[in-house]
Amino acid sequence: MYVLLILTIIFPFLLFSFSSTISKATYPKRITMELYIGRAQPAFMAVASTEKMLVLEKKQYKNLTSTFNNIEVSQDIFGSFYAEDVLVVKWSTHSLTIWDISPGSREELLEELRSNEDFIVRLEISYIHIGDGGKTSERSFGKSTIIPPLPALDRKRLIQMVETDTDTQTVVRLPLLFPKFLLIKKDSLPESLPLMEDPNKELQGFDQKDNKEMLPDPRRMRNLLVRLNANDSKWWQMREECSINDDNYLYYLKDLVLNDCDEIVLYVFNEKVLPGTFLKMVQYGILGLYIIYFMVIVEIIKSLITKIDDIWLLNLPDVDKVLRKCMEVYVVRDMKNYELESALFDELIYIMRSRETLIKLTRYEDSDYDPTFITPGSSMN
């Protein structure tokens, strides 16, 4: 019995210990990236198909870990993942959709750009997540950056892009907007990983009001460059900034496995999830653990109460007197004297209700024990 009880308690903990071994990595089937330039409709949209999502091999993962081995937090991050947990996502630098904006909306956008207010640009990465037990949910990662008012150079360039109907080589820099390394959690929102260094130890160009998200910084985020192409139609082009003046690019990203400046490359770290059957076992194990604890506490309380009863029951030396009272009830019942039976039964109940009365009734004749006997309606002086 005790062995079974111990095994029942230990079983859920055994399940937890093997959960990392039994868990498996799941990959989103479709990852979409959208850039919003002050409007409700995205200006840039790119979708990564299955062919553009690559799972790292062991040799490639070794290249990734060795590249960042001098970053303090990298060892803790890489220690929690294996090669099959890392997915490399590649997007085209050209938007899938043309920039179809009405003349009225373009004038409103130009008014916002010419104003003295900060202009907000937002990037969103959305995907379908497969969680524990195969449950799917739509999740997204979003970051905002600001372009300062005029006479800021990037603000002037963006106005020039929107105003002109011809193709230009003008490029606008969006600081610290793209998460190079993204952690997809199994039970919460994704977050960017701090795998890079912050040479200047300062933040720039972020939306302070975006308080529901972690503030972007050079350890987590990368700069983006955007330009507007115009021919028969207009479409946006976006790419990651790759400059030898950038220490993070020069020392970490330039030779990083599968990284390519001709595409937008994202490294996704996927937390492993539990299969449906194993998840139910863990859930039932936790429930069973609480039930076992409750049963143990109840049994302990019952055993304490039983021992107290045993103590006073042992102080009933002559129980034959109580037995005779019980027999009298049966005798008068056989004689069909129900009125007397009721009276005897009431007397028996009164005796059994008081341990003091029981002890007094069952004492031996030569016993010196003589407790005060309180009858109904009487009072103690």
C-alpha positions, 0 to 999 in steps of 0.5 A: 500500500505504501509502495503504491502510494509512493509510486503514485506521488513520484509518477508525475515528477517522472513525467516532468523529468522526461518531458524534454526528451519526449517533447518535439519541435513544431514549425509554423507552416506560414510566416508573414512579415508586414510593414506599416507606414503610418497607415492601416494597410501594410505598405510592404508584405512578404510571405515565407513559404515552406521552401524558404524555411530551413531547419538547421543541421548539426554542423550549421548549428555548431557554426551558429553557436560558435559565432556567438560564443563570446556573448554571455547570454548565448550559452544559456540560450543555446543550451536550451535548444538543439539543431532541429529547434532552429528554423531559418526563415527567408523573405524576398526583399520585394513586397508581394503587393503593390502600393495602391494608395488613393490621391486623398490618402497620399495627401493625408500621409504627406500631411502627417510626414510634414507635421512636427509630430514623430512618424511611427513605422511598425513591423509585424511578424505573424504566424500560426503556432502549433502548441501543446497537444497540437492546438493551433493559435495565431500569434504575432510579434510587433515592433515600432520605430519613429522617424523624427520630424523635419529637418531629419534626413530620413523624414525628408527622404520619405516625403520625397518618395511619397511625393514623386511618381518616378523611381528613385534610389532614395533609401530610408533607414528604419532603426532597430526594427527587425528581430534577427533572432526570434524565440517562439514560445509554446505558451506565450507571445514571442520575443527577440533574443539578445544574441548580439552586442551593443557597442554604443550602449544606447537606444535609438529610434524606438516608440516609448509608448509601446509599453506592452513590448520590450524596448528594442536595442542593438542586441536584439534588433537590426536596422532596415532600409526601405525604398519605393520602386515606381514604374507602371505601379508602385511597390516597396522594397525592404532589406536588412542593413549590412554595413561593415561599419556595423560591428554586429554585422562585421563580426557576427552576421557577415559569415553567419550560416545561411545569412544573406543580405539579398534576402531578409533572414530571420532565425527562429528558435522554437520551444518544444511542445508535448504530444497530445497523449503525453500532455494528458498524462501530465495533466492527469498526473498533476490532478492525481498528485493533489488527490493523493495529498488530500487523501493522505491529510484526511487519513492523518486526521481520521487516525488522530480522531480514532486514537482519541476515541480509543483513549476514552473507550479504554476507560469503560471498564464494565461495558456489560451495563451498556449492553444490558441497556441495549438488550432491554430495547430489543426485549421491549420491542419483541413485547410490542411495548413501543412506548417503553421502547421509545423511553429506553431508546431515549435513555440510551441516546442520552447515555451515549451522547456523554462520555462522562455519563458512559464512564460513570455508568460503566464503573465498578461498584468499588470504584472511587470515580464519581463524576458529576452527573448532569441530567436534562433540566438541571444545572451545576452549582 
